Amino acid sequence: MRRNPETREANSFAGFPSSSFIESRRVSPTQVITAGLLHLRLETTAVRFSALSEFTLGPNKTMKRKASAIWRGGLKDGKGAISTESGVLKETQYSFSTRFENGVGTNPEELIAAAHAGCFSMAFSAELGKAGLTPESINTTATITLEMLPAGPTVTQSHLDVTAKVPGADKAKLLEIANGAKAGCPISRLLKANITMDAKLET
């Protein structure tokens, strides 16, 4: 797509890399947490599940979690640190190079992917429990795609690769439950992005 020079800065969103920058550096805008082998494409069903709904979130049915970030310097030459309330992440570094190149550290998209993978796995386990099933294992990989759109860099998709082993279960029922967990997972509902899933289910 050809762009007017006057719109270059607007399209690069205050210094964020443009699509031409990503292509020139051969940097994929996709962040992958772990690897998984999945073979079956699932479509979203009309069934909606209230994943995790049986758990109480306190007297007001709300829960709050905190994380903080500090950034020092310019966009490309500066550095930041991320910490979580739990202390699991404590001044974990992130920077332009860890986000758009191959620097050592984390980045926002990677953290979103981790959150989505963890949330879905718990939601899937919860819904299996409602059906009287206990999974032996649920292995989920979330891949977040960041694209340059006219409005600026945008997370456009989260793809879930799922390998689950659930002894004694009917595969058709497992697929229905997996799709319901994908739709009902709190992080799925948070993201304004296309959410897809591939699944390999073993019984």
C-alpha positions as a Markdown table, in Angstrom:
| # | Residue | x | y | z |
|---|---|---|---|---|
| 1 | Met | 0.0 | 0.0 | 0.0 |
| 2 | Arg | 1.4 | 3.4 | -1.0 |
| 3 | Arg | 1.4 | 6.1 | 1.7 |
| 4 | Asn | 1.5 | 9.8 | 1.5 |
| 5 | Pro | 4.7 | 11.1 | 3.1 |
| 6 | Glu | 2.7 | 13.6 | 5.1 |
| 7 | Thr | 0.9 | 10.7 | 6.8 |
| 8 | Arg | 4.0 | 8.6 | 7.6 |
| 9 | Glu | 4.3 | 9.8 | 11.2 |
| 10 | Ala | 0.6 | 9.4 | 11.9 |
| 11 | Asn | 0.6 | 5.9 | 10.5 |
| 12 | Ser | 3.7 | 5.0 | 12.5 |
| 13 | Phe | 1.8 | 6.0 | 15.6 |
| 14 | Ala | 4.2 | 8.3 | 17.5 |
| 15 | Gly | 7.3 | 6.4 | 16.7 |
| 16 | Phe | 6.0 | 2.8 | 16.7 |
| 17 | Pro | 7.4 | 0.8 | 13.8 |
| 18 | Ser | 5.5 | 1.0 | 10.6 |
| 19 | Ser | 4.7 | -2.0 | 8.5 |
| 20 | Ser | 7.6 | -1.2 | 6.2 |
| 21 | Phe | 9.9 | -1.1 | 9.2 |
| 22 | Ile | 8.8 | -4.5 | 10.3 |
| 23 | Glu | 9.2 | -5.9 | 6.8 |
| 24 | Ser | 12.7 | -4.4 | 6.4 |
| 25 | Arg | 13.8 | -5.9 | 9.7 |
| 26 | Arg | 12.1 | -9.2 | 8.9 |
| 27 | Val | 10.5 | -9.0 | 12.3 |
| 28 | Ser | 7.3 | -10.9 | 12.9 |
| 29 | Pro | 4.7 | -8.9 | 14.8 |
| 30 | Thr | 3.4 | -12.1 | 16.3 |
| 31 | Gln | 4.4 | -13.2 | 19.8 |
| 32 | Val | 4.4 | -16.9 | 20.6 |
| 33 | Ile | 4.6 | -18.3 | 24.1 |
| 34 | Thr | 5.1 | -22.1 | 23.6 |
| 35 | Ala | 4.8 | -24.6 | 20.8 |
| 36 | Gly | 1.9 | -27.0 | 20.2 |
| 37 | Leu | 0.8 | -29.5 | 17.5 |
| 38 | Leu | -2.9 | -29.1 | 16.7 |
| 39 | His | -4.8 | -30.5 | 13.8 |
| 40 | Leu | -8.5 | -29.7 | 14.0 |
| 41 | Arg | -10.0 | -26.3 | 13.2 |
| 42 | Leu | -12.9 | -25.4 | 15.4 |
| 43 | Glu | -15.6 | -22.9 | 14.7 |
| 44 | Thr | -17.3 | -20.9 | 17.4 |
| 45 | Thr | -20.6 | -22.5 | 18.4 |
| 46 | Ala | -23.8 | -20.8 | 19.4 |
| 47 | Val | -23.5 | -22.3 | 22.8 |
| 48 | Arg | -22.3 | -19.8 | 25.4 |
| 49 | Phe | -20.7 | -21.1 | 28.6 |
| 50 | Ser | -20.4 | -19.2 | 31.9 |
| 51 | Ala | -16.8 | -20.2 | 32.4 |
| 52 | Leu | -15.7 | -19.9 | 36.0 |
| 53 | Ser | -19.1 | -18.5 | 36.9 |
| 54 | Glu | -19.5 | -20.8 | 39.9 |
| 55 | Phe | -16.6 | -19.2 | 41.7 |
| 56 | Thr | -17.3 | -16.4 | 44.1 |
| 57 | Leu | -15.3 | -13.2 | 43.5 |
| 58 | Gly | -16.0 | -11.6 | 46.9 |
| 59 | Pro | -19.1 | -9.9 | 48.4 |
| 60 | Asn | -19.3 | -7.5 | 45.5 |
| 61 | Lys | -18.5 | -10.2 | 42.9 |
| 62 | Thr | -15.5 | -8.3 | 41.8 |
| 63 | Met | -11.8 | -8.9 | 41.8 |
| 64 | Lys | -8.9 | -6.6 | 41.1 |
| 65 | Arg | -5.3 | -7.4 | 40.2 |
| 66 | Lys | -2.5 | -4.9 | 39.7 |
| 67 | Ala | 0.6 | -4.6 | 37.7 |
| 68 | Ser | 2.8 | -1.5 | 37.1 |
| 69 | Ala | 5.3 | -0.3 | 34.5 |
| 70 | Ile | 7.9 | 2.4 | 34.5 |
| 71 | Trp | 9.6 | 3.7 | 31.4 |
| 72 | Arg | 12.7 | 5.9 | 31.2 |
| 73 | Gly | 13.9 | 7.6 | 28.0 |
| 74 | Gly | 12.7 | 7.8 | 24.4 |
| 75 | Leu | 10.8 | 5.2 | 22.6 |
| 76 | Lys | 13.6 | 3.5 | 20.8 |
| 77 | Asp | 16.5 | 4.2 | 23.1 |
| 78 | Gly | 14.7 | 4.0 | 26.4 |
| 79 | Lys | 14.0 | 1.0 | 28.7 |
| 80 | Gly | 11.2 | 0.0 | 31.0 |
| 81 | Ala | 10.4 | -2.4 | 33.8 |
| 82 | Ile | 7.2 | -4.3 | 34.6 |
| 83 | Ser | 6.2 | -5.6 | 38.0 |
| 84 | Thr | 3.2 | -7.5 | 39.2 |
| 85 | Glu | 1.4 | -7.3 | 42.6 |
| 86 | Ser | 2.1 | -11.0 | 43.2 |
| 87 | Gly | 5.9 | -10.4 | 42.8 |
| 88 | Val | 6.2 | -13.0 | 40.1 |
| 89 | Leu | 7.4 | -10.3 | 37.8 |
| 90 | Lys | 9.6 | -7.8 | 39.6 |
| 91 | Glu | 11.2 | -5.1 | 37.5 |
| 92 | Thr | 11.2 | -7.4 | 34.5 |
| 93 | Gln | 12.8 | -5.4 | 31.6 |
| 94 | Tyr | 11.1 | -4.5 | 28.4 |
| 95 | Ser | 12.1 | -2.2 | 25.6 |
| 96 | Phe | 11.7 | -1.3 | 21.9 |
| 97 | Ser | 14.0 | -4.2 | 21.0 |
| 98 | Thr | 12.2 | -6.8 | 23.2 |
| 99 | Arg | 8.9 | -5.8 | 21.6 |
| 100 | Phe | 9.8 | -5.3 | 17.9 |
| 101 | Glu | 13.2 | -7.0 | 17.5 |
| 102 | Asn | 14.9 | -9.8 | 19.3 |
| 103 | Gly | 16.1 | -8.2 | 22.6 |
| 104 | Val | 16.1 | -10.0 | 25.9 |
| 105 | Gly | 13.1 | -9.3 | 28.0 |
| 106 | Thr | 9.3 | -9.3 | 27.8 |
| 107 | Asn | 6.7 | -7.2 | 25.9 |
| 108 | Pro | 3.0 | -6.4 | 26.3 |
| 109 | Glu | 1.9 | -8.8 | 23.5 |
| 110 | Glu | 3.7 | -11.7 | 25.1 |
| 111 | Leu | 2.1 | -10.9 | 28.4 |
| 112 | Ile | -1.4 | -10.8 | 26.8 |
| 113 | Ala | -0.7 | -14.2 | 25.2 |
| 114 | Ala | 0.3 | -15.7 | 28.5 |
| 115 | Ala | -2.8 | -14.3 | 30.2 |
| 116 | His | -5.1 | -15.7 | 27.4 |
| 117 | Ala | -3.4 | -19.1 | 27.5 |
| 118 | Gly | -3.7 | -19.4 | 31.2 |
| 119 | Cys | -7.2 | -18.1 | 31.4 |
| 120 | Phe | -8.5 | -20.4 | 28.7 |
| 121 | Ser | -6.9 | -23.5 | 30.3 |
| 122 | Met | -8.6 | -22.7 | 33.6 |
| 123 | Ala | -11.9 | -22.0 | 31.9 |
| 124 | Phe | -11.8 | -25.2 | 29.9 |
| 125 | Ser | -11.0 | -27.2 | 33.1 |
| 126 | Ala | -13.9 | -25.5 | 34.9 |
| 127 | Glu | -16.4 | -26.4 | 32.1 |
| 128 | Leu | -15.1 | -29.9 | 32.0 |
| 129 | Gly | -15.7 | -30.2 | 35.7 |
| 130 | Lys | -19.3 | -29.1 | 35.2 |
| 131 | Ala | -19.7 | -32.0 | 32.8 |
| 132 | Gly | -18.3 | -34.4 | 35.4 |
| 133 | Leu | -14.9 | -34.7 | 33.6 |
| 134 | Thr | -11.4 | -34.2 | 34.9 |
| 135 | Pro | -8.6 | -33.4 | 32.4 |
| 136 | Glu | -5.3 | -35.1 | 32.8 |
| 137 | Ser | -3.7 | -32.2 | 31.0 |
| 138 | Ile | -4.5 | -29.0 | 29.1 |
| 139 | Asn | -1.7 | -27.5 | 27.1 |
| 140 | Thr | -2.5 | -24.1 | 25.5 |
| 141 | Thr | -0.4 | -21.8 | 23.3 |
| 142 | Ala | -1.8 | -18.3 | 22.6 |
| 143 | Thr | -0.4 | -16.4 | 19.6 |
| 144 | Ile | -1.1 | -12.7 | 19.6 |
| 145 | Thr | -1.0 | -10.8 | 16.3 |
| 146 | Leu | -0.1 | -7.1 | 16.3 |
| 147 | Glu | -0.7 | -5.3 | 13.0 |
| 148 | Met | -0.3 | -1.8 | 11.7 |
| 149 | Leu | -3.7 | -0.4 | 10.9 |
| 150 | Pro | -4.7 | 3.2 | 9.8 |
| 151 | Ala | -5.5 | 4.0 | 13.5 |
| 152 | Gly | -2.1 | 2.7 | 14.6 |
| 153 | Pro | -0.6 | -0.6 | 15.9 |
| 154 | Thr | -3.5 | -2.9 | 16.9 |
| 155 | Val | -3.9 | -6.4 | 18.4 |
| 156 | Thr | -6.1 | -8.0 | 15.8 |
| 157 | Gln | -6.1 | -11.7 | 16.7 |
| 158 | Ser | -5.5 | -14.2 | 19.5 |
| 159 | His | -5.1 | -17.8 | 18.3 |
| 160 | Leu | -5.3 | -20.6 | 20.8 |
| 161 | Asp | -3.5 | -23.9 | 20.1 |
| 162 | Val | -4.9 | -26.5 | 22.5 |
| 163 | Thr | -3.8 | -30.0 | 23.3 |
| 164 | Ala | -6.0 | -31.7 | 26.0 |
| 165 | Lys | -6.1 | -35.2 | 27.3 |
| 166 | Val | -9.4 | -36.0 | 29.1 |
| 167 | Pro | -9.8 | -39.8 | 29.8 |
| 168 | Gly | -13.2 | -41.3 | 29.2 |
| 169 | Ala | -14.7 | -38.3 | 27.4 |
| 170 | Asp | -16.7 | -38.1 | 24.1 |
| 171 | Lys | -14.7 | -36.1 | 21.6 |
| 172 | Ala | -17.7 | -34.3 | 20.1 |
| 173 | Lys | -18.7 | -33.2 | 23.6 |
| 174 | Leu | -15.1 | -32.1 | 24.3 |
| 175 | Leu | -15.1 | -29.9 | 21.2 |
| 176 | Glu | -18.4 | -28.3 | 22.3 |
| 177 | Ile | -17.0 | -27.6 | 25.7 |
| 178 | Ala | -13.7 | -26.2 | 24.3 |
| 179 | Asn | -15.5 | -23.8 | 22.1 |
| 180 | Gly | -17.7 | -22.7 | 25.0 |
| 181 | Ala | -14.6 | -22.1 | 27.1 |
| 182 | Lys | -13.0 | -20.1 | 24.4 |
| 183 | Ala | -16.0 | -17.8 | 24.1 |
| 184 | Gly | -16.6 | -17.6 | 27.9 |
| 185 | Cys | -13.0 | -17.1 | 29.1 |
| 186 | Pro | -12.7 | -13.7 | 30.8 |
| 187 | Ile | -9.7 | -12.7 | 28.8 |
| 188 | Ser | -11.5 | -13.7 | 25.5 |
| 189 | Arg | -14.3 | -11.3 | 26.5 |
| 190 | Leu | -11.7 | -8.6 | 27.3 |
| 191 | Leu | -10.0 | -8.7 | 23.9 |
| 192 | Lys | -11.5 | -6.8 | 21.0 |
| 193 | Ala | -9.9 | -9.1 | 18.5 |
| 194 | Asn | -10.7 | -12.1 | 16.4 |
| 195 | Ile | -10.2 | -15.2 | 18.6 |
| 196 | Thr | -9.6 | -18.6 | 16.9 |
| 197 | Met | -8.7 | -22.0 | 18.1 |
| 198 | Asp | -7.1 | -25.3 | 16.9 |
| 199 | Ala | -7.5 | -28.3 | 19.2 |
| 200 | Lys | -6.2 | -31.8 | 19.5 |
| 201 | Leu | -8.3 | -33.7 | 22.1 |
| 202 | Glu | -7.3 | -37.1 | 23.4 |
| 203 | Thr | -9.6 | -39.3 | 25.4 |
